[in-house]
Amino acid sequence: MTAQNTKIETTQSGPGLLIRVLWFIFMGWWLGLIWVLIAWFFNLTIIGLPLGLAMINNIPQVMTLRPSRVTTVVENREGTLVIRKKPLEQHPFLLRALYFLVIGIWFSLVWMLLAWLISLVTLGLAFPLSFWMFNRVPAVTTLARL
């Protein structure tokens, strides 16, 4: 008997859009700014770089309470269904490291500043655009799949 695997990429359930918008207005925009500044401080040090990059990967959760995406794997092992959840598969490490050093380190800073300016200058009218931009910060910084 052969094992059959089925992989499905799903988003974990999280708070609704109204809660996410209220979080961003009252907590996320200033907490996210502090989070980003601390992350970039860590990125400037070799020892703190892994923690800084991990913090950048969590910006969507800190700023907008975005739930993380996972891969759900359903396997049939000898007639028993085994269900596992694991993080999304990432691009190769060397590609991500090279991208970060050449493009991500400066482009992500420009991207985040632009997202903050859009949300503040439009007085919240462009929240969908700024949410989308904040949710894409890990991909812009290190090509992370979230």
C-alpha positions, -999 to +999 in steps of 0.1 A: +000+000+000+014+034-009+012+065+012-008+094-002+000+130+008-021+160+003-007+195+010-030+225+015-019+261+022-043+277+047-045+308+069-050+301+105-082+318+119-077+351+135-095+382+145-119+399+120-111+430+099-128+454+123-107+441+153-076+443+131-083+479+121-090+490+157-058+472+168-038+491+141-053+524+150-048+522+188-018+499+191-003+486+159+010+517+143+031+529+173+040+494+186+050+484+151+073+514+148+090+505+180+092+468+169+107+478+136+133+501+152+144+474+176+145+448+148+167+471+127+190+477+157+194+440+160+200+437+122+229+461+125+247+437+148+259+403+136+249+386+168+214+401+168+207+395+131+187+363+135+165+379+161+161+411+140+150+391+110+126+370+131+111+402+144+107+415+108+090+383+099+065+390+127+056+426+117+023+416+102+012+400+134+024+429+156+010+457+135-022+442+120-028+409+139-025+391+106-028+353+112+000+332+098-003+308+069+005+272+073+007+241+052-016+213+063-003+179+052-028+150+053-011+116+050-026+082+047-004+059+067-015+023+066-052+033+067-047+060+093-050+096+085-022+117+099-028+155+098+002+178+104+006+216+102+039+231+094+051+266+083+051+274+046+081+262+026+106+290+021+130+299-007+166+286-004+185+303+024+214+315+003+190+332-022+172+349+007+205+360+024+219+375-009+186+393-016+186+407+019+221+420+016+217+435-018+181+447-019+160+438+012+180+458+037+173+492+021+141+485+002+122+472+032+130+505+051+116+525+021+086+502+019+077+505+056+081+543+056+059+546+026+033+523+042+033+545+074+030+577+053+002+564+033-018+554+064-011+587+082-015+611+053-048+597+041-061+596+077-070+560+074-087+561+040-059+539+026-058+513+054-064+485+029-033+495+010-012+501+041-023+468+056-013+450+024+021+468+025+027+459+062+017+423+055+043+421+027+073+435+048+088+400+054+087+392+017+102+426+008+129+422+033+140+385+029+117+370+004+099+352+032+067+334+024+040+342+050 
